[in-house]
Amino acid sequence: MPPISSAPHAPVHPLIVRFAAFGDVVMLTALIDALAKRYGTSVDLLGSGPWTPQLLANDPAVREIKLVSSRKTPYWLCPSQWQAVRWMATRRNVPVYLCDPEPQALALLLRAGIPRDHILRAWDTWPGVGAHWVDWWNDVAQQTPTAFADSAPPPNEGATQTQLFVTDAERADCEAWLRGQAIASSPLVLLQPGNKRTLKHGTSQQSDNKYWSPENWATLVAAIRCDVPGARVLLCGADAERAPLEAIAAQCGSEAVINLAGALPIRRLLPLVQRAHSMISIDTGPAHAAAALGCPLVVLFGAMGSTRWRPRSKGSPVIALESDRGEASKVMDITPEQVISAWRSLL
């Protein structure tokens, strides 16, 4: 591959700029992998959120990650922006894939002295709401900033999918933790009832289009326990979601239902979903992680719909459920019977 850098034989590490939420980071792994395969080397990433390096840990396609704590804070008041600019200034001669539409992202690149013709602005080629994120990222990976049009490797053949990496040590740690909970020998079915709005409010909001009632979850749990004798049903969520998960556990009224709010840091959650029997989730980040790690999955969608957001998997089944009311759709439109039927079809 002809070197793009002016330094002889220097490897080219493309730079991705994307300030992404949990599920968006998982879908971004398709772009990361596609660029790494195309350029034959690992990539660097400017992102945000503590979940980003945790999700991308152990990914051989990722070299360095730099985080910005806030994009909306004025530059002179945000040390993480200063550090990001200094970091990017050492990458002025690499192809940059700007995958965030916010003007602050481009402003940081320009502050770092990166020429505009070194930057491919992904959103200039956005195909519209009918395209899935993963398919779009694969298309973006085959494009090239203007300055590198004559020297960049040719496009890849074939698309990449989402992927996350779990080490043997992490699997062993998760197994030891499950033994400590006395559930290592049981089939584990995971439920993810909350989403980022639940995190924000600390409780389930019936006005939230992704809300599904404790009664519905309890009906689902009864079917799971009937179909999979001895199963433990694990309610997954952050510590801020403890109250709504406790409401679901109380509605179920069974010791087989365990509230794990706050007990699942990302690097424990990933091996857990990898070894789980199955997962039923609201449309939210952990569902994308489950699909990427091969966990059979049912996802309940509200107003956003599944066209762009359906979790992608390399081989395990993913079933998306949604109503036909478009932007007026709510997860409450989906009946427990529909979810039970979809879950049974996974098996």
Secondary structure, 3 states (H helix, E strand, C coil): CCCCCCCCCCCCCCEEECCCCHHHHHHHHHHHHHHHHHHCCCEEEEECCCHHHHHHCCCCCEEEEEECCCCCCCHHHCHHHHHHHHHHHCCCCCCEEECCCCHHHHHHHHHCCCCHHHEEEHHHHCCCCCCCHHHHHHHHHCCCCHHHCCCCCCCCCCCCCCCCCCCHHHHHHHHHHHHHCCCCCCCEEEEECCCHHHHHHCCCCCCCCCCCCHHHHHHHHHHHHHHCCCCEEEECCCHHHHHHHHHHHHHHCCCCEEECCCCCCHHHHHHHHHHCCEEEEECCHHHHHHHHCCCCEEEECCCCCCCCCCCCCCCCCEEEECCCCHHHCCHHHCCHHHHHHHHHHHC
